[in-house]
Amino acid sequence: LEKVTPEACCQRELQSREGMFVDKEACLRGIERFQNRQGCYTVILNSFETYVYLAGALAIGVLAIELFAMIFAMCLFRGIQ
């Protein structure tokens, strides 16, 4: 009895639905190195962990700019009075 692998489990060169398969025939035969073995939750979690520090740094940068703009606006307001 041959092990059947769905086409959706095969690895693609670009991780998208339109990317070319790495080796479709080997994947469908059941060779694991040409298959995606991780679930969606794991892949999304790994992607989130990769970019969480970048998002945090950007947020801190924007907050710092906003704080300096607010202080500058207060100084201008005091200068007008």
Secondary structure, DSSP 8 states (H G I E B T S, - for coil): ------GGGB-BSSSSTTS-BS-HHHHHHT-GGGB--S-HHHHHHHHHHHHHHHHHHHHHHHHHHHHHHHHHHHHHHHHH-
